[in-house]
Structures are given as structure tokens and as C-alpha cells.
Amino acid sequence: ALSHHENWERQWRNPTPKKQYDVIIVGGGGHGLATAYYLAKEFGVKNVAVIEKGWLGGGNTARNTTIVRSNYLWDESAVLYEHAMKLWEGLSQDLNYNVMFSQRGVLNLGHTLQDMRDIQRRVNANRLNGIDGEVLDAKGVQELVPIMDCSKNARYPVMGASWQPRAGVARHDAVAWGYARGADAHGVDILQQTEVTGFKIRDGQIYGVHTNRGDIEAKTVGCVTAGNSSVLANMGGFNLPLESHPLQALVSEPIKPILDTVVMSNQVHGYISQSDKGDLVIGAGIDGYNGYGQRGSYPTVEHTLQAIVEMFPIFSRVRMNRQWGGIVDTCPDACPIISKTPVKGLYFNCGWGTGGFKATPGSGHVFAASLAKGEMHPIAEPFSMFRFHSGALIDEHGAAGVAH
Ligand code: FAD
């Protein structure tokens, strides 16, 4: 069908690597590309390369279920995710690229009294941080999602939910491509099929990277490699407190529009939305084991679908079309690491675990500011890797959970 459209412009160049850049970003996912875009556009650092071992956005950016929300409990994370949310709200205009950001709202269900107390606490905290949120009872939830089983006979009856109306979903590929096109237009070199295999470090200072296409020099290197971050950290000679786990998702055959919001439940452990194509987009928590294979195990798929059918008996005969996995880098406190490292000039932005897509614009923005100035942006500051020495953890397990 597209064979007559032969004169489409390339969205970004395919340049030969230069010998030297001011900044190298390792990892061409959404976060890496957003970092490069803001570096060039807002901070005037244009001699930048994004080095990606595969293809753009082929990591978790392409594999995620695209839920965007900012209703995190603690001030540090609430500020970070809300910074991202504000950028999402203008992103299509800023990039002149339709990222299909759809603010259809997100429900986090409560099934027990303790769930509801936690929801109340979190919504109160959100409001104090200027983030929209409401506590709904079961009737309010049923009004929003008439097809959900909110009856008292359910195995885990719905008692209520938190509701963030400004939350929603976006088109993952478009986010990577929009940032890539924007970064390229500002002069950033995007180097695909280029794998970083080591760092060039002298006297505690980075001065370049080894790649399968030769060495490339830069005195500032930012690693944004999601599930591979501990591998890269080891190349730098230090450890990060990360575990790499598979996280799976699946989509159904396309069906007519039936669900116009996002529903998540930590208790039954599943979440669901409907894509613009009509597929039901379904996910759950991580597979319990560590690994780098981008696939998961069947018990998790079964458990996930049990959860969905528990909430939505109406979907019990919908057929699943595709299933896949990504590798997520989970941190002990369920918060990211945006940080300097023991190597001068080497920075890491990782540990987003199951929930980093929503942060893409904010993460890229604060990381770019930090790389440009050589000092961490105030929003990034609390997410230093050294918090695991000082003990200043930011425990977001409640707000993260299955609820990416
Ligand atoms: P990636 O997109 O993974 O990019 C990292 C890149 O680094 C990769 O392209 C990789 O090839 C490259 N790389 C690695 N090593 C090297 C090397 N040595 N040299 C060069 N390049 C290298 N988040 C949400 O907010 N909402 C959700 O609903 C959600 N659902 C998810 C569902 C699933 C199934 C999965 C897997 C994740 C989900 N997430 C979600 C998490 C989210 O996808 C990630 O946190 C986010 O996309 C990470 O973005 P990134 O750009 O850092 O990583």
C-alpha cells in the first residue's frame, strides 16, 4: 500500500561516527533520545552522539504498555513524574510529531481496607504536590467503567480507587521517533548498530568509549541503557544495586471500543487499557527470576489473564494475539538512579524498572541539564546512586507495584 510513496524524507541521518564528541549518550531508547534532544535544543550542546547497539527504541521503549501518570507518593518522585507529565502535555507540539498522548485517566483499584487507606494517603500527598487525584468509591468506579465487575460477589471486591484524570497513554514508537527526528535536526548524530563494549578511563576520568565500530572520544558520557545498566556499570568498574528481570505484556485481537480509561490493580495484579487500534493492552508484574532473555514465562501470562478475567469477566473469551517481554532494571526502593558515578564525567540514568516510560520527557530533560552543567539538576539530585550508602531511600513500592 505504501509502494507509491517513494519520496518520503528520511527522519534522521545515518552518519559515520566522528572521532570525538562533547557528549556521548549510550542507549537509543526514549530516555537517551530525549536527553540528546534537550541537550541540543535547550542547553546548546550540539556535538552529541547517541550510540545504540540495536535499532532506535527497540528496547523497553518499544515493549512497554505506555501508561503515563504522575501520582507517586513521595515529594521527590512526585516532582520528577509531574515534571514529565507537564512536558507530555506539550510534547506533540514541541516535537511537531504526534505522540498520541491520550489523557484518558488512570484508575488504581483498592480491594481491601488497607488498600483504601493507602490510596487516601497517596491522593492527599499528590494534591499537596499540586497533582490531580480523586478517591472514588466502588460506585464511582462502576460509573467510569461499567463493564468491570464491581459486585460484592467478586473474589476480590472493588472497594474504590484512586483516579488521576490527567494520566493516560501515549504511542511508544512515536516518542522515540519524534525525539530522534528532533535531535537529528539539531545536529545530534544517531549511531545505530553500534555497541559500547567498554569505557576509556584515565586517572578516574572518562575520555571515551570502545565500540564495535571503533573508539569514540568524549569527556562526558551518559548511560541510559535500561535492562543492561549493571553490565555497563561493571565496564566502568563499579556496581549498581540493580536486578534485571523480564517484564511481559500481551495484546488481544482488536475489538470495538469498549474501555476508555486505564485500569490497574495491585491486588489482583494486572492492568489493562485499549489501544487506538482496538487491542486490549495487558500487563502485570515482573517474572521473579533474573535474566537478559527478552521473553518471559507462561505462569506469569496465566496469572495475568486470571487477574484480567477476575476484573472483567466480559473479556473471558477474547483471544490474545501477541505476547512479548522486555528486561527491566529494578532498584531496591523502586526509584530510578539519575546520578554521577565514581568515574568523573560518567553519568547513569537507569533503574526505572517497570515504570520509566511515563518519565521519558522529564528524565531526558533533567539528565540533559545535568550533563550540560556538570552538576545534577535539583529534581535529579535525590536519585543519586549514593543514596544506597547514605540510606536516603525513596520508597515508592506502594505507588509502583504492578502499577507501572
Ligand atoms: P530502553 O528503551 O530499553 O533503551 C535502552 C537502550 O540501550 C536499548 O535500545 C538498548 O539496545 C541500548 N543498549 C543497551 N546496552 C547497550 C550498549 N552496550 N551499547 C549501546 N546500546 C546499548 N513504563 C511505564 O511508564 N508505563 C508502562 O505502562 C510500562 N509498561 C512496561 C511494560 C513492559 C512489558 C516493559 C518491558 C516495560 C514497561 N515500562 C513501563 C517500563 C519502561 O518501558 C522503561 O522504564 C522505559 O521504556 C525505559 O526507557 P529507556 O529509554 O531507558 O530504555
Residues whose N, C-alpha, C, O or C-beta is under 5 A from the ligand:
A	BS01	FAD	V26 G27 G28 G29 G30 H31 G32 I51 E52 K53 G54 W55 G57 G58 G59 N60 T61 R63 N64 T65 T66 I67 T194 E195 V196 V224 T225 A226 N228 L247 Q248 A249 G325 G326 I327 W352 G353 T354 G355 G356 F357 K358 A359 H404
